[in-house]
C-alpha cells in the first residue's frame, strides 16, 4: 500500500533539504489537502524535497516557503512529480520559485 499524508498543517520546519517534507528512497506517497508554509531549506525544497521518488501532490497550499531553489517543491532529475492537470495546488509567496526541476 502507499502512504497518504492528508489534512495536515506543516509549518516552520527547517532542514538542509526539504524544510517541510522530504520524499526519498523510491517512494510514491500521496500528499493532498495539506497546508505547507513557512518552511526553510538551506539548499533545496523549502516545502517539499523529492529525490528518487514519484509523489502525487494535489490540493495543497504552499505559502511562504523558502530555499535556494524550489521554494515550494524541488524535484531531482531521477524523480517524477505527479500533479493534477490543471495543477490544483495553491502557491503564495514561495521564494525564489514554486517548483524547480533539476
C-alpha positions in Angstrom: 0.0 0.0 0.0 1.0 3.6 -0.5 1.3 6.2 2.2 -1.1 9.2 2.3 -0.4 12.5 4.0 -3.6 14.4 4.1 -5.2 17.3 6.0 -2.1 18.4 8.0 -0.5 21.8 8.6 3.2 21.6 8.2 4.9 24.8 9.3 8.1 26.4 10.5 10.3 23.4 9.5 14.0 23.7 8.8 16.5 21.4 7.1 19.3 21.4 4.6 16.9 19.9 2.0 13.2 19.6 2.4 12.2 22.1 5.1 8.7 20.7 5.4 8.7 17.3 3.8 11.5 15.1 2.4 10.4 12.3 0.0 13.2 10.0 -0.9 14.1 6.3 -1.3 11.9 5.4 -4.3 8.5 6.1 -2.6 5.3 7.2 -4.2 3.2 8.8 -1.4 0.1 10.9 -2.0 0.4 14.3 -0.4 -3.0 16.0 -0.6 -5.0 18.7 1.1 -2.3 20.0 3.4 -1.1 23.5 4.3 2.7 23.6 3.9 4.0 27.0 4.9 6.8 29.0 6.5 9.4 26.2 6.0 13.0 26.8 5.2 15.6 24.7 3.4 19.2 25.8 3.3 19.6 24.3 -0.2 16.6 22.7 -2.0 12.9 22.3 -1.5 11.5 24.7 1.1 8.1 22.9 1.2 8.9 19.5 -0.3 12.2 17.9 -1.5 11.6 15.0 -3.9 14.6 12.6 -4.5 14.4 9.4 -6.5 10.6 9.2 -5.9 7.2 9.8 -7.5 4.8 11.5 -5.2 1.3 12.6 -6.2 0.9 16.2 -4.9 -2.7 17.6 -5.1 -4.8 20.2 -3.4 -2.2 21.6 -1.1 -1.5 25.2 -0.2 2.2 26.2 -0.3 2.8 29.5 1.3 6.0 31.5 2.2 8.4 28.5 1.9 12.0 29.4 1.1 15.0 27.6 -0.3 18.0 28.3 -2.7 16.0 26.5 -5.4 12.4 25.2 -5.3 10.7 27.4 -2.7 7.6 25.2 -2.7 8.9 22.0 -4.3 12.3 20.8 -5.6 12.4 17.7 -7.9 15.6 15.8 -8.6 16.3 14.6 -12.1 15.5 10.9 -11.2 12.1 11.7 -9.9 8.6 12.2 -11.3 6.2 14.8 -9.7 2.6 13.8 -10.3 0.3 16.8 -10.4 -3.4 17.1 -11.5 -4.0 18.8 -14.8 -4.5 21.6 -14.2 -2.4 21.8 -11.1 -4.8 22.3 -8.2 -2.1 23.3 -5.6 -2.0 26.9 -4.4 1.3 28.8 -4.4 1.7 32.0 -2.5 4.9 33.9 -1.8 7.4 31.0 -2.2 11.0 32.1 -2.7 12.7 32.0 -5.1 10.1 30.0 -7.2 7.3 27.5 -6.8 8.5 24.3 -8.5 12.1 23.7 -9.6 13.1 20.6 -11.7 16.7 19.6 -11.6 
